Amino acid sequence: MSHAPEDVTSMLIQWSEGDPEALNRLLPVIYDELHRIAERYFRKERSGNTLQPTALVNEVYLRLVNQSDIDWQNRAHFFGIAATNMRRILVERARARNAAKRGHGNYRLDLTLVSDVPDTNNPLDLLALDRALEELATFDPQQCRIVECKFFGGLSIEETAEVLGVSPATVKRDWALAKAWLFRELS
């Protein structure tokens, strides 16, 4: 069952204002949408990942619904924060796996599988990507957020623009610049 963005926004606002019934109506809607985002992400993944979409969604879901100090503005705001949480969870998992393997067999992902990224046969290490994004955030936080929304959150150009409060043209331009910078940094 699909809900209009304004329905989700309305439920988020009601929940922020303390309505427990709004949360009960909202939970199945956001859970289903988070699961779709995770499935899109995992379709891009190489095989061998032990974390599955449902487990990722469960972790993100728990982090989001336990955030009582956030004044949810709208659906885009919620899913933008979900994208950031997905990145954090995936990086935490990668760090834990690397620690268990004593640094061998870094977790790999392929940035080229994100739509409109040029072809390359060079998969990226998630931890290296995270370090590069941390560096990118020091001089262009908006580009970093765009990468989070598009890559980790699976959001479209339009959804990313809504999350960040900028135009789709700005997102397209900054996405292209961020990808070029990341390819240079991670090559």
C-alpha positions as MATLAB code, in Angstrom:
seq = 'MSHAPEDVTSMLIQWSEGDPEALNRLLPVIYDELHRIAERYFRKERSGNTLQPTALVNEVYLRLVNQSDIDWQNRAHFFGIAATNMRRILVERARARNAAKRGHGNYRLDLTLVSDVPDTNNPLDLLALDRALEELATFDPQQCRIVECKFFGGLSIEETAEVLGVSPATVKRDWALAKAWLFRELS';
ca = [
       0.000    0.000    0.000;
       1.499    3.308   -1.090;
       0.935    6.520    0.844;
       1.221   10.008   -0.564;
       4.246   11.974    0.701;
       1.919   14.432    2.433;
       0.319   11.532    4.369;
       3.737   10.451    5.641;
       4.641   14.059    6.422;
       1.384   14.546    8.309;
       1.946   11.358   10.349;
       5.552   12.383   11.112;
       4.436   15.803   12.329;
       1.667   14.282   14.459;
       4.181   11.823   15.922;
       6.623   14.681   16.655;
       3.814   16.428   18.489;
       3.378   13.380   20.732;
       0.492   11.494   19.083;
       1.205    7.766   19.741;
      -1.502    6.689   17.264;
       0.309    8.570   14.494;
       3.368    6.418   15.176;
       1.250    3.251   14.951;
      -0.086    4.344   11.527;
       3.353    5.486   10.374;
       5.439    2.432   11.296;
       4.250    0.050    8.550;
       4.550    2.794    5.928;
       8.105    3.805    6.777;
       9.203    0.225    7.324;
       8.043   -0.774    3.828;
       9.730    2.220    2.234;
      12.984    1.647    4.149;
      12.923   -1.965    2.976;
      12.571   -0.840   -0.662;
      15.557    1.505   -0.218;
      17.658   -1.274    1.337;
      16.726   -3.695   -1.438;
      17.825   -1.127   -4.054;
      21.118   -0.729   -2.195;
      21.734   -4.476   -1.946;
      20.997   -4.998   -5.648;
      24.116   -2.873   -6.204;
      26.189   -4.952   -3.789;
      28.630   -7.659   -4.618;
      27.769  -11.110   -3.315;
      29.186  -12.265   -0.018;
      27.681   -9.553    2.160;
      26.382  -11.119    5.356;
      24.038   -8.214    6.102;
      20.711   -8.524    4.301;
      18.139   -5.801    3.526;
      15.772   -6.839    6.325;
      18.544   -6.736    8.947;
      19.714   -3.315    7.713;
      16.143   -1.990    7.767;
      15.576   -3.339   11.266;
      18.658   -1.530   12.541;
      17.811    1.730   10.756;
      14.191    1.469   11.851;
      15.133    1.053   15.519;
      17.497    4.010   15.385;
      14.897    6.236   13.737;
      11.904    5.419   15.917;
      14.002    5.852   19.071;
      14.895    9.424   18.070;
      12.578   11.378   20.336;
      14.502   14.653   20.089;
      13.999   15.177   16.347;
      11.289   17.498   15.110;
      10.424   15.675   11.885;
       9.775   18.277    9.198;
       8.523   16.038    6.406;
       8.965   12.721    4.626;
      12.130   13.861    2.853;
      13.723   14.921    6.141;
      12.956   11.505    7.634;
      14.396    9.545    4.700;
      17.447   11.812    4.518;
      18.232   10.923    8.127;
      17.529    7.267    7.261;
      20.212    7.465    4.529;
      22.756    8.797    7.027;
      21.884    5.989    9.438;
      22.242    3.365    6.684;
      25.739    4.676    5.953;
      26.681    4.551    9.639;
      25.390    1.001   10.066;
      27.162   -0.275    6.951;
      30.427    1.403    7.998;
      30.123    0.006   11.550;
      29.600   -3.492   10.098;
      32.581   -3.096    7.765;
      34.804   -1.937   10.638;
      33.705   -4.864   12.780;
      34.411   -7.339    9.966;
      37.832   -5.807    9.357;
      38.652   -5.999   13.061;
      37.579   -9.650   13.122;
      39.713  -10.395   10.081;
      42.578   -8.222   11.363;
      42.328   -5.950    8.352;
      42.179   -8.644    5.689;
      39.433   -8.816    3.081;
      38.063   -5.297    3.242;
      34.361   -4.973    2.556;
      33.964   -4.037   -1.103;
      31.266   -2.160   -2.909;
      30.912   -0.870   -6.427;
      30.093    2.816   -6.785;
      29.657    2.262  -10.520;
      26.378    0.483   -9.909;
      24.768    3.734   -8.773;
      22.830    5.163  -11.694;
      24.688    7.581  -13.965;
      28.156    6.730  -12.627;
      30.742    6.050  -15.340;
      31.790    2.431  -15.836;
      34.913    1.186  -14.132;
      36.068   -2.205  -12.963;
      37.510   -0.805   -9.759;
      35.230   -1.609   -6.789;
      35.610    0.590   -3.731;
      36.313   -0.262   -0.143;
      33.412    0.954    2.033;
      35.778    2.175    4.740;
      37.839    4.100    2.171;
      34.617    5.592    0.825;
      33.602    6.602    4.341;
      36.991    8.270    4.947;
      36.690   10.088    1.608;
      33.162   11.244    2.491;
      34.401   12.538    5.844;
      37.049   14.543    3.993;
      34.511   15.756    1.418;
      32.266   16.927    4.257;
      35.047   19.190    5.572;
      34.970   21.358    2.457;
      31.575   20.589    0.896;
      29.048   19.137    3.350;
      26.244   19.393    0.795;
      28.052   17.134   -1.692;
      28.648   14.637    1.106;
      24.933   14.628    1.992;
      24.049   14.162   -1.686;
      26.253   11.067   -1.858;
      24.646    9.734    1.329;
      21.143   10.305    0.015;
      21.786    8.904   -3.452;
      24.175    6.058   -2.678;
      23.204    4.919    0.808;
      19.572    6.043    0.792;
      18.760    5.230   -2.821;
      16.964    8.550   -3.158;
      16.280   10.102   -6.548;
      17.596   13.509   -7.624;
      14.208   15.033   -6.769;
      13.997   13.326   -3.359;
      17.554   14.381   -2.546;
      16.722   17.967   -3.538;
      13.736   17.887   -1.194;
      15.835   16.507    1.682;
      18.466   19.218    1.256;
      16.108   22.062    0.349;
      17.859   22.798   -2.945;
      16.880   22.534   -6.592;
      17.184   19.292   -8.569;
      19.637   21.105  -10.873;
      21.889   21.828   -7.872;
      21.737   18.168   -6.821;
      22.607   17.000  -10.371;
      25.577   19.380  -10.541;
      26.868   18.564   -7.056;
      26.317   14.805   -7.588;
      28.477   14.950  -10.732;
      31.172   16.934   -8.907;
      31.108   14.629   -5.874;
      31.390   11.507   -8.048;
      34.328   12.962   -9.969;
      36.062   13.931   -6.722;
      35.411   10.490   -5.196;
      36.757    8.666   -8.243;
      39.935   10.758   -8.099;
      40.345   10.262   -4.342;
      39.622    6.530   -4.403;
      41.607    5.623   -7.513;
];
